[in-house]
Structure formats: structure tokens, C-alpha cells
Amino acid sequence: MSLTLRTNLCLLLITVVSADEVYRFSRAGQSITLPCDRLSNYPTECEWFDYRDPQSEGQLIQGDPRRRQNQDCSLSLHNVTGADAGLYLCRLRRRRADYDTNVHLSVLTVSQTVVSESQTRLRCVLRPLRGFCRDGRIEWRDQDGALLSEGRDRCESEETVEQSHDVRTFTCSYEERGQVVSAGIRVQRSRGPPQETETSETETSETETSETETSGFPLVPLHIAFGAGLLLLLMLIVSALMFLNTKPLYSQQQTEVFHGGFGEQCDVRNHQPPESSSSETNP
């Protein structure tokens, strides 16, 4: 065997990539750890790639506070949502080969829609939505454990329930590959269509805002307007008092000048008649 052929075989062995398939299930809102177990006990380098988008080439996961890589090469996801569902790949880099682990994460989500005052529609979806779940089934149960729907091969299920109590709890569960994931939802009696009520309140709020903005005048705070009005009232009262005190004084001066004549002033109010002439001639 030539030296060139041996070198090519060695390079081929180095670039061999083996892959494991792992399936994990979670419900929305909880935390989960995705494993990367193969040879992770040996000194190695590991990286996680995001393949949730089938059309992408995989995005390296780093710098994300919700998705953190641990020392054992596992990946922790916090506050899981339906958008986190999909394919993740863990790659262990060793001296002679790279070992890949494909982790398929499925997330169970539940929601409710008010149909009427006495009916609510419940929806349970296993994401990513795959159409048919050939290896598992979805079940709805009420708070007493009674089965509302039989196991189905679809990855989504809708049930319409009647309201007979103020608050009732319903649970959706999914079982596959020996793993069971469940999510509960509390349903409260509706006093009317909340969608219509919320919409009408929102439209009213938007109308009031537009009228305020198109009026052209700034909105004056109530306490400033009250203070300005009080100050104006005090000024009017003071002006009226000054006017009333000034007018009698002016009339009194006119009267004194008229009666005194030639600069001689006399008090009209205290004016007394002169004494009789008989008293002046009396010896």
C-alpha cells in the first residue's frame, strides 16, 4: 500500500461523523436540559447548533441567557416556549472524529378561546407541528380525571367544554417513547364575550387620544388650572375693595372744598352753628 493511500485513509477516519437521535418533551413555561452524553466524560470540546429552521445551515448557540451550555456539554433551556421546539445538534470534537447528537425537542402548549358565556374551546398542540404523531397520542381530561377525548394520532386536539362551575381545571397530556408530558389550564366562567369587550374599550381609548392630539391645545393639569382661577378671583376681590374705599374719600374731599371756599376747610359732618351775638355783647 502506498504512502499516499494510507494518508487518505487516515484523513477519512478523522472526518467520520457519527450521530445519535435523542427525543425530549417539555411543556411551555418550564426548564429542560438537552443531553449530549456520547463520550462527554472524556476531555473534549463541544458546541451546540440550532437547526429549528429546516432551511438554515445551523446557528451556533452562544451568548443567549435563556440557552446556556453546561460543563458536561448539555444545554439548559429556561422558560421554554413553543418557538423553542425543533432540532438541536450537539457536536463533540475529539482528536480523530466528531460525534454528533441530534436532539429533537417537542413542546406541549395549551390555550383557550371563549365561545359563549357557557362554552370554552380548549386547544392542545405538540410543537413543532408535525401533522400526525404516529408514535404518540394526545388526551384531554377534566379535573376529576375523566377522559374527554380518546387518544388521537394528530399532534393537536380541540375540545369544547361546558361551564358548570366558576373555575375548572383541564389537563392535556401526550405520551411517546415512554415519556409523558402534560399541561394544565384553568377555565373560568365568562360573563360575556371578552374579545368584544376588550375591542370596544381599545377603540374608545384610541378615539379619545386622537381627539386630544388634533385639538391643538396642550392638556393643562387640573391643579394648575384651579390655582390660576383662585388667584384671579383674589385679584378681583382686592380690586373691588380698593375701588369701594377710594370712592367715598374722593366725595368727602369734594364736599369739604365746596363748603370751605377759598382754601378754608371745614368738617361738614361736625359743623356747629356759631354762638349768638348776645353772648358777645354781654358785659
C-alpha positions in Angstrom: 0.0 0.0 0.0 1.5 3.3 -1.0 2.1 6.2 1.4 -0.5 8.4 -0.4 -3.2 5.8 0.1 -2.5 5.4 3.8 -2.7 9.2 4.2 -6.1 9.3 2.5 -7.4 6.6 4.7 -6.3 8.4 7.9 -7.9 11.6 6.8 -11.1 9.6 6.1 -11.1 8.2 9.6 -10.6 11.6 11.1 -13.5 13.2 9.3 -16.0 10.4 10.1 -19.1 11.8 11.9 -21.4 9.6 13.8 -24.9 10.8 15.1 -27.3 9.7 17.8 -31.0 10.6 17.9 -32.5 11.8 21.2 -36.1 12.9 21.8 -37.1 15.2 24.7 -40.5 16.5 25.6 -41.4 19.6 27.7 -44.4 21.9 28.4 -44.4 25.6 27.9 -43.0 27.6 30.8 -40.7 25.0 32.4 -36.9 24.4 32.1 -35.3 21.5 30.4 -31.8 20.1 29.8 -30.9 18.7 26.5 -28.2 15.9 26.8 -25.1 15.4 24.9 -24.0 12.1 26.5 -21.8 10.4 24.0 -18.2 10.4 25.2 -18.9 13.6 27.1 -17.0 12.1 30.1 -13.7 12.4 28.2 -11.8 15.6 27.6 -13.3 17.1 24.5 -14.7 20.3 23.0 -18.4 20.7 22.4 -20.7 23.0 20.5 -24.4 23.4 20.1 -26.2 24.3 16.9 -29.7 25.4 16.3 -31.5 23.6 13.5 -35.0 24.6 14.2 -35.3 26.2 10.8 -35.1 23.3 8.3 -33.8 25.7 5.6 -30.9 27.0 7.7 -27.5 25.6 8.0 -27.5 25.7 11.7 -26.8 28.6 14.0 -24.1 28.3 16.7 -25.7 28.8 20.1 -23.7 31.3 22.2 -24.4 34.4 24.3 -28.0 33.5 24.9 -29.0 33.9 28.6 -32.0 31.5 28.1 -29.9 28.8 26.5 -26.7 28.0 28.3 -24.2 25.3 27.7 -23.1 23.4 30.8 -19.7 21.9 31.7 -20.9 18.4 30.8 -21.7 19.7 27.3 -25.5 19.6 28.0 -27.7 22.5 27.0 -30.1 24.1 29.5 -33.2 25.9 28.2 -35.2 28.2 30.6 -38.8 29.3 30.3 -39.4 27.1 27.3 -42.0 28.3 24.7 -43.5 26.7 21.6 -40.9 28.6 19.5 -38.1 26.6 21.1 -39.4 23.3 19.7 -37.3 21.8 16.9 -33.9 20.1 16.2 -30.7 20.9 18.1 -27.3 19.4 17.4 -24.5 18.8 19.8 -21.1 18.3 18.3 -18.2 16.8 20.3 -14.9 17.5 18.8 -12.1 14.9 19.5 -8.8 14.3 18.0 -9.8 11.7 15.5 -13.5 12.2 15.0 -16.5 14.5 15.6 -19.5 12.9 17.4 -22.9 14.5 16.7 -26.1 14.1 18.8 -29.4 15.2 17.3 -31.8 16.3 20.0 -35.4 16.6 18.9 -37.3 18.9 21.4 -41.1 18.9 21.4 -43.1 21.4 23.4 -46.7 21.0 24.5 -48.8 24.2 24.6 -52.4 24.7 25.6 -54.7 27.7 25.0 -58.4 28.6 25.3 -61.0 30.6 23.4 -64.3 31.7 24.8 -67.1 30.6 22.5 -70.1 31.8 24.6 -71.0 32.5 28.2 -71.3 28.8 28.9 -68.8 27.3 26.4 -65.0 27.4 26.0 -62.9 25.8 23.3 -59.6 24.2 24.5 -56.7 23.6 22.2 -53.6 21.5 22.8 -50.7 21.4 20.3 -47.4 19.5 20.3 -44.8 21.7 18.6 -43.2 21.6 16.2 -46.5 20.8 14.4 -45.8 17.6 12.5 -49.4 16.8 11.4 -49.5 13.2 12.6 -48.0 11.8 15.8 -47.6 8.2 14.8 -45.7 7.2 17.9 -47.9 9.1 20.5 -51.3 10.4 21.3 -52.9 13.4 22.9 -55.6 13.2 25.6 -57.8 15.7 27.4 -59.0 15.1 31.0 -61.1 17.1 33.3 -60.3 17.9 37.0 -61.9 14.6 38.1 -59.7 12.6 35.8 -62.5 11.7 33.4 -61.3 11.3 29.8 -62.8 13.9 27.4 -61.3 12.5 24.2 -59.7 9.3 23.1 -56.1 9.1 22.0 -55.6 10.6 18.6 -52.8 10.3 16.1 -52.7 14.0 15.4 -50.4 16.4 17.1 -53.2 18.8 18.0 -56.6 18.5 19.7 -59.5 20.8 20.3 -62.3 20.2 22.8 -65.3 22.4 23.6 -66.3 22.2 27.3 -69.4 23.3 29.1 -69.1 25.6 32.1 -70.8 24.2 35.2 -68.5 25.7 37.9 -66.9 29.1 38.3 -63.4 27.6 37.8 -62.5 24.3 36.3 -59.1 22.7 35.5 -58.4 20.6 32.4 -55.2 18.7 31.5 -53.8 17.8 28.2 -51.2 15.1 28.1 -49.0 13.5 25.4 -47.2 10.2 25.6 -44.4 8.9 23.3 -41.3 6.7 23.7 -42.0 6.1 27.3 -42.1 9.8 28.1 -45.3 11.7 29.3 -45.7 15.4 29.2 -48.8 17.2 30.4 -50.0 20.8 30.7 -53.0 22.1 32.7 -55.2 25.1 32.1 -57.8 26.8 34.3 -61.1 27.8 32.8 -63.3 30.4 34.4 -66.9 31.1 33.7 -67.2 34.0 31.3 -69.7 36.8 31.9 -69.7 37.9 28.3 -67.6 37.8 25.2 -64.2 39.2 26.4 -63.0 39.7 22.9 -65.8 42.2 22.1 -65.4 44.0 25.4 -61.7 44.4 25.0 -62.0 45.6 21.4 -64.6 48.2 22.2 -62.6 49.6 25.1 -59.5 49.8 22.9 -61.3 51.6 20.1 -62.8 54.1 22.6 -59.3 54.8 24.0 -57.9 55.4 20.6 -60.7 57.8 19.7 -60.2 59.9 22.8 -56.5 60.0 22.1 -56.9 61.2 18.5 -59.3 64.0 19.6 -56.8 65.3 22.2 -54.0 65.2 19.7 -55.9 67.1 17.0 -57.3 69.8 19.2 -54.1 71.8 19.1 -54.1 72.8 22.8 -51.9 71.1 25.4 -53.7 69.4 28.2 -53.4 71.6 31.4 -53.1 69.7 34.7 -56.1 70.2 37.0 -54.2 71.6 40.0 -52.6 74.3 37.8 -56.0 75.4 36.4 -57.5 75.5 39.9 -54.6 77.6 41.2 -54.8 80.1 38.4 -58.6 80.5 38.9 -58.2 81.1 42.6 -55.5 83.7 42.0 -57.7 85.6 39.5 -60.6 85.5 42.0 -58.4 87.0 44.7 -57.2 89.8 42.4 -60.8 90.7 41.6 -61.8 90.9 45.2 -58.8 93.1 46.1 -59.6 95.4 43.2 -63.2 95.7 44.3 -62.2 96.6 47.9 -59.8 99.3 46.7 -62.4 100.8 44.5 -65.0 100.9 47.3 -62.6 102.5 49.7 -61.4 105.1 47.3 -64.8 106.4 46.1 -66.1 107.8 49.5 -62.8 109.6 50.2 -63.0 111.4 46.9 -66.6 112.5 47.6 -65.7 113.8 51.1 -62.8 115.9 49.7 -65.1 117.4 47.1 -67.6 118.3 49.9 -65.0 119.9 52.1 -63.6 122.1 49.3 -67.1 123.2 48.3 -68.2 124.3 51.8 -64.9 125.8 52.9 -64.3 128.0 50.0 -61.1 129.9 49.3 -58.9 127.3 50.9 -60.8 127.3 54.2 -61.7 123.8 55.2 -64.4 122.7 57.5 -65.8 119.5 58.6 -69.3 119.3 57.3 -70.2 116.3 59.4 -69.1 118.1 62.7 -70.2 121.6 61.7 -71.8 123.6 64.6 -73.7 126.9 64.2 -71.9 130.0 65.6 -72.8 131.4 69.0 -75.5 134.1 69.3 -74.4 137.8 69.3 -76.0 138.3 72.6 -73.2 136.5 74.3 -70.6 138.7 72.7 -72.2 142.0 73.9 -72.8 140.8 77.4 -70.6 142.8 79.8 
